[in-house]
Structures are given as structure tokens and as C-alpha cells.
Amino acid sequence: MIKKNVASNTLVMKQSICLSMLVVGMMACVTPYQPDTISIAPSLVVEGQISDQPGPYTVKLSHTADYSYKSLNLLETGATVIISDNRGNQETLTEQLSGGTYQSRTTGIQGVPGRSYKLTIQTKAGIRYESEPEILPAVPPIDKLYYESNYTTAEGQTWAVLLDTKDPDTLGNYYKWNWTHYEFTEACQKTYVPTKSIYTGIACCSDCWDVTRCYNCISLNSDANINGKAISRQPIAEVPFTSGSRYYIEIEQQGISQGAYAFWKSVRQLTSNTGGLFDAAPSTVRGNIKCVTNPGEAVYGYFGAIGLSVGYLSVDRSTGRGQPMLDFPTEIPYPTNPPCIVCENNLYRTPNKPRWWTY
């Protein structure tokens, strides 16, 4: 019986060795494909704007990286960044501790409709960049913000946020809409516990709100076909049914220049392409910024001057149909180590109470 097992094991070993040699032989006959790495010169990327609302205003500077860095953008630190207008007013922005982000003072320069503004940048290497002067347009007020229930058996429950406004009689008005959702949070750090299907959290040291924005939701319109008429039922956002609580959302109606409208329209087209047969070929979206030191250098991004009208909406989700898509609950044990975590003020979280928050 033992001899039979030994023979059987020997046969299995021989088969395994043969199979391994066959695989190695097949691999030896194939030349691995190594695609060429596309190398591009580092280019400055600029993000920022000034508005007719009080600051501070933020300008972010980074550099494109080679594809070997997996499209990582490298921060441009140590630069001198200045916002100026056509009346001789200007302010040098202060670089933040995070690096690559420059900010004006709360009581510093403020945009005024009808004036033109430009951005000047000088890097620590001495390279100078300037944006094209941009006139800050006035923007009409938001007349109405409201929401409507969207329910389908296939997609479930959502709510559409809509906006009404009145376009001025003058031709040449361009609009862009942004939204921001704030949600109160008690835990500034959460860790998922799969064995209990819960999060265990550490409390915030102060009141804190999670911040949600949709960076790919580029909502635009112009008065090319509606000059002087009402803009009705302008789609702004879609509220998810993730809870039965109220959903707080702030909406910005921006008056932008024709150049900014063309820029964001190109960005929207580029980001919405699905790769289908009839999609437009990918193109590089530049902006309104040029390199003065080396005019042939590519620069990306846009510095805008915008008029702002801001409003808010509280969506009541308690009447939603079906069951909400609830996240796992969060438990904050007492005591915790550390006892609490400071609520940071960044793109995703803030200790500052939203301006219309009442609950």
C-alpha cells in the first residue's frame, strides 16, 4: 500500500515538473511588452479666483509631473502671488503651512463688479507668470431654490435641487453653478470594525462638519438664446437618500466671463467623454495664464473674476420612499486615546458653522 502511494506521488511530482517546464518555456518564447513612457516638461497649474464677496481668496499652485509619477501634481512652494486690479489696488497672498496654497487676508482686497483683475506669480526660481485681465461681472440674485422628489423603481429615491433666476436685458451673460453639502459629525476619526459591522470613532474637540462637493459637476448656462428672460428649473444637484435627516446644501450662482465659460465648457466636455466611437478626441485645456519669462511654456488652469449670489436649501428626506442606504453606525467609546481630535479646516472638513445652519 505504501509503495503504491509512493509511486502515485512520484507520478504527480513528474507531472508538476513537466507542467512548470512547459510554462517557463512558453514564457521564454514571449517578449514582454514594455510601452514607451511619455515624458512631458513640467508645467505650472493654477487654480484660483476673486469674487465680489469678502475674502479670503485662495490660489493653488502645482506642477504637472511625468507619467512615471502616476500623474501626481507637485506643489509649487515659495512663490510670490499677487492679485491686482486696474485701479492700482493689489495684495500679496500668504502661503499656507500646507505649501502650494496662497491666501489673501479676510480684510484684504475684494472684487468689485466692473473692475478688471489679474494674477501675477513669480516662482522661487524667478519665473514670472501673469493671467489675462478679467472684468468681474455683476450677477443677478437667485430668485428661488427648491427641490422635487425623484423616485424610480430602478434607481430608488433621490431629490433634484433646482434654481430659478432672471437674466438681465444686456446680452453676454454667462453662468456657472457650484454646490456644497455640510453634514455635522461627532467623530473626527473613524475605523471600521468588520466583526461588528460598525465604525469605532474618536470625538472631535469642537463642533465639526464634513464637507462634500462634486468637482465633476460642471453646471453652465449663457443668455445666448434666453437674453432678458427667466432661467427656470436649472438643475443644480441630486440629493441621495442616505438618511432620513435633513440635507443642508449651499448653492453659488456665479457670473463669469466669456473666457471662463469657454474654459469650463471645454473641461466639462473633456471629463464627460466616455471613450465612445464618436467622442471628441482628448485635448489639452489651457486657460488665461501665460509665462512671461518663457512665452512658449505651457501653463494650465484659470484665474477668474466672478460675481456671486449665494443661497441655501434644507431638503427634508423623512418622506423618502423605500429604505435609505444607511452607512454603518459609529460608536465613540469612553474614554478614547487621544480624548479628542482637532477638527481641521480644509476642503473636506471645517469647524466653522455653515452660515445658514439652524439645527
C-alpha positions in Angstrom: 0.0 0.0 0.0 2.9 2.3 0.9 4.7 1.5 -2.4 1.5 2.3 -4.3 1.3 5.7 -2.6 5.0 6.5 -3.3 4.6 5.6 -7.0 1.5 7.8 -7.2 3.3 10.7 -5.5 6.3 10.3 -7.9 4.0 10.5 -10.9 2.3 13.6 -9.5 5.8 15.2 -9.0 6.9 14.4 -12.5 3.7 15.9 -13.9 4.2 19.1 -11.9 7.8 19.4 -13.1 6.8 18.9 -16.7 4.0 21.5 -16.4 6.4 24.0 -14.8 8.9 23.5 -17.6 6.2 24.0 -20.1 5.1 27.3 -18.6 8.7 28.5 -18.4 9.2 27.6 -22.0 6.2 29.4 -23.1 7.2 32.5 -21.2 10.7 32.3 -22.7 9.1 32.5 -26.2 7.2 35.7 -25.4 8.9 39.1 -25.4 7.4 41.2 -22.6 5.7 44.3 -23.9 7.1 47.5 -22.4 5.2 50.5 -23.5 7.1 53.7 -24.1 6.9 56.2 -21.2 5.6 59.6 -22.4 7.6 62.3 -20.9 6.3 65.9 -20.7 8.0 69.0 -19.4 6.7 70.1 -16.0 4.1 72.8 -16.4 2.5 75.2 -13.9 -1.1 74.5 -12.9 -3.1 77.4 -11.4 -6.4 77.3 -9.6 -8.0 80.4 -8.1 -10.4 83.3 -8.4 -11.6 86.5 -6.8 -15.2 87.4 -6.3 -17.4 90.4 -5.1 -17.9 88.6 -1.8 -15.5 89.2 1.2 -12.3 87.0 1.1 -10.1 85.3 1.9 -9.4 84.1 -1.7 -7.3 81.1 -2.4 -4.8 80.4 -5.2 -3.3 76.9 -5.5 -0.1 76.3 -7.5 1.3 72.9 -8.6 3.3 71.4 -11.4 2.4 68.6 -13.7 4.6 65.5 -13.2 5.9 62.9 -15.6 3.7 59.9 -16.1 6.2 57.8 -14.2 4.8 59.7 -11.1 1.3 58.4 -12.0 0.1 61.9 -12.8 1.0 63.3 -9.4 0.9 67.1 -9.3 3.9 68.6 -7.4 3.3 71.6 -5.2 4.8 74.9 -6.2 6.1 76.4 -2.9 7.9 79.6 -2.1 6.3 81.7 -4.9 5.2 85.3 -4.7 1.5 85.6 -5.7 -0.2 88.9 -6.2 -3.9 89.8 -7.1 -4.2 93.3 -8.5 -6.9 95.4 -10.2 -7.0 98.2 -12.8 -7.3 100.9 -10.1 -3.8 100.1 -8.6 -5.0 98.0 -5.7 -3.2 94.9 -5.0 -2.4 92.3 -2.3 0.4 89.8 -1.9 -1.1 86.4 -0.8 0.4 84.5 2.1 1.5 80.9 1.6 -0.3 78.4 3.9 1.5 75.9 6.1 0.4 73.0 3.8 2.5 74.6 1.0 1.5 75.4 -2.6 -1.7 77.2 -1.3 -1.7 81.0 -1.1 -4.4 83.1 0.6 -5.5 86.7 0.9 -6.4 88.3 4.2 -10.0 88.3 5.3 -10.0 92.1 5.3 -7.8 92.4 2.2 -8.6 93.0 -1.4 -12.2 92.4 -2.5 -13.6 92.2 -6.0 -15.8 95.0 -7.3 -18.1 94.5 -10.4 -16.9 96.3 -13.4 -13.2 96.4 -12.4 -10.7 94.1 -14.0 -8.4 91.8 -12.1 -5.2 89.8 -12.8 -2.9 87.4 -11.1 0.8 87.7 -11.1 3.1 84.8 -10.0 6.8 84.7 -9.6 8.3 81.4 -8.6 11.3 81.0 -6.3 13.3 80.1 -9.4 12.5 83.6 -10.8 10.0 82.5 -13.5 7.1 85.0 -13.9 3.5 84.3 -14.9 0.5 86.5 -15.5 -3.2 86.0 -16.1 -5.1 88.0 -18.7 -7.0 90.8 -17.1 -10.6 89.8 -16.4 -13.6 92.1 -15.8 -15.6 91.0 -12.8 -19.3 90.8 -14.0 -22.4 91.5 -11.9 -24.7 88.6 -11.3 -28.5 88.6 -10.8 -29.8 87.3 -7.4 -31.1 83.8 -7.1 -34.9 84.1 -7.2 -35.9 80.6 -5.9 -34.3 77.4 -4.7 -36.4 74.3 -4.4 -36.3 70.5 -4.7 -38.5 67.8 -6.2 -38.7 64.1 -5.4 -37.3 61.7 -8.0 -38.3 58.1 -7.4 -38.0 55.2 -9.8 -38.2 51.5 -9.1 -34.8 51.0 -10.8 -32.8 53.9 -9.2 -34.7 54.4 -6.0 -35.2 57.7 -4.2 -33.4 60.9 -4.8 -34.3 64.6 -4.8 -33.5 67.1 -7.6 -32.3 70.6 -6.5 -33.5 73.3 -8.9 -33.0 77.0 -9.3 -34.8 79.9 -10.9 -33.3 83.3 -11.7 -33.8 86.2 -14.1 -31.2 87.0 -16.8 -30.5 90.8 -17.3 -31.6 92.5 -20.5 -28.0 93.0 -21.6 -26.5 90.4 -23.9 -23.4 88.5 -22.9 -24.1 87.0 -19.5 -22.5 83.6 -18.6 -23.3 81.5 -15.5 -21.7 78.7 -13.5 -23.3 77.0 -10.5 -21.5 75.2 -7.6 -22.9 73.5 -4.6 -21.5 72.4 -1.2 -23.1 70.0 1.3 -22.4 70.2 5.0 -23.1 67.4 7.5 -22.5 67.6 11.2 -20.1 65.0 12.5 -19.2 63.9 16.1 -16.3 61.7 15.1 -13.2 63.2 13.6 -11.6 59.8 13.1 -13.3 56.5 12.3 -12.1 52.9 12.0 -14.2 50.2 10.5 -14.7 47.1 12.7 -15.7 44.3 10.3 -16.6 41.8 13.0 -19.2 44.1 14.4 -20.2 46.0 11.1 -19.6 49.3 12.9 -17.2 52.2 13.0 -15.4 53.0 16.2 -14.6 56.7 16.4 -12.7 59.4 18.3 -14.7 62.5 19.0 -14.0 66.0 17.6 -12.7 68.5 20.1 -15.2 71.1 18.9 -18.3 71.3 16.6 -17.3 69.9 13.2 -18.9 69.5 9.8 -17.9 67.1 6.9 -17.9 68.9 3.6 -18.9 67.4 0.3 -18.6 68.9 -3.2 -18.9 67.5 -6.7 -15.8 68.6 -8.6 -17.0 66.9 -11.9 -20.5 68.5 -11.8 -19.9 71.5 -14.1 -23.2 73.3 -14.5 -23.1 76.1 -17.1 -25.5 78.3 -19.0 -25.4 81.5 -21.1 -28.0 84.0 -22.3 -27.3 83.3 -26.0 -30.9 82.1 -26.5 -32.6 83.5 -23.5 -31.4 87.1 -23.2 -33.5 89.0 -20.7 -35.7 86.0 -19.9 -36.1 83.8 -16.9 -33.8 80.8 -16.3 -36.2 78.2 -14.8 -35.6 74.8 -13.4 -31.9 75.0 -13.7 -30.5 71.6 -12.4 -28.1 72.1 -9.6 -27.6 68.8 -7.7 -29.1 65.4 -6.9 -29.6 64.6 -3.2 -29.1 61.0 -2.2 -31.3 59.0 0.1 -28.6 58.1 2.6 -30.6 59.1 5.7 -33.9 60.3 6.8 -32.4 63.5 8.2 -32.4 66.9 6.5 -29.8 67.5 3.9 -28.2 71.0 4.1 -26.8 72.4 0.8 -25.4 75.8 -0.2 -25.6 76.9 -3.8 -23.4 79.5 -5.6 -24.7 81.3 -8.7 -21.6 82.7 -10.4 -21.5 85.4 -13.1 -18.4 84.5 -15.2 -16.6 85.9 -18.2 -17.0 84.6 -21.7 -13.4 83.2 -21.5 -14.2 81.4 -18.2 -17.4 80.0 -19.8 -15.4 78.6 -22.8 -12.8 77.2 -20.4 -15.2 75.3 -18.2 -17.2 74.2 -21.2 -14.1 72.5 -22.6 -13.3 71.0 -19.2 -16.9 69.6 -19.0 -16.6 68.1 -22.5 -13.3 66.5 -21.7 -14.4 65.0 -18.4 -17.7 63.7 -19.7 -16.3 61.8 -22.7 -16.9 58.1 -22.3 -14.5 56.9 -24.9 -17.2 56.0 -27.5 -16.7 55.9 -31.2 -18.0 59.4 -31.8 -16.5 61.2 -28.8 -14.2 64.1 -29.5 -10.5 63.3 -29.2 -9.0 64.3 -25.8 -7.5 67.8 -25.9 -5.4 69.9 -23.6 -7.4 72.6 -21.9 -5.2 75.6 -21.2 -6.6 78.8 -19.7 -5.9 82.5 -19.4 -2.4 82.3 -17.8 0.8 82.7 -19.7 4.5 82.5 -18.8 6.1 86.0 -19.3 9.7 84.7 -18.8 9.3 82.0 -21.5 6.2 82.7 -23.7 6.5 79.2 -25.3 6.0 77.4 -21.9 2.6 75.7 -21.4 0.5 76.8 -18.4 -2.7 75.2 -17.2 -5.7 76.5 -15.2 -7.7 79.6 -15.0 -7.8 82.7 -12.7 -11.3 84.1 -12.7 -13.1 87.2 -11.5 -16.7 86.3 -10.6 -19.9 87.8 -9.3 -21.6 85.7 -6.6 -25.2 85.2 -5.5 -25.4 82.6 -2.7 -28.4 80.7 -1.2 -29.1 77.5 0.7 -31.7 74.8 0.9 -32.7 72.2 3.5 -34.0 69.0 1.9 -36.5 67.1 4.0 -35.7 63.4 3.4 -38.1 62.0 6.0 -40.8 61.4 3.4 -38.5 59.4 1.1 -39.9 56.2 -0.4 -38.3 52.9 0.4 -35.4 52.4 2.7 -32.4 54.8 2.9 -29.0 53.5 2.1 -27.6 53.8 5.6 -23.9 53.7 6.4 -22.7 51.6 9.3 -23.2 53.2 12.7 -20.4 54.9 14.6 -19.6 54.2 18.3 -17.4 56.5 20.3 -16.1 54.6 23.3 -15.4 56.5 26.5 -12.6 57.2 27.3 -10.7 57.2 24.0 -7.0 57.8 23.4 -6.5 60.6 22.5 -9.6 62.0 24.2 -10.5 64.0 21.1 -9.1 65.2 17.7 -9.0 68.7 16.4 -11.4 69.5 13.6 -9.3 70.7 10.7 -10.4 73.4 8.4 -9.8 72.0 4.9 -11.6 71.0 1.7 -13.3 68.1 3.4 -14.0 69.3 6.9 -14.5 72.5 8.8 -15.0 73.7 12.4 -16.8 76.9 11.0 -20.6 76.7 11.3 -22.3 77.0 7.9 -23.8 80.4 7.5 -27.4 79.3 7.5 -27.1 76.3 9.8 -30.0 76.3 12.3 -30.2 72.7 13.5 
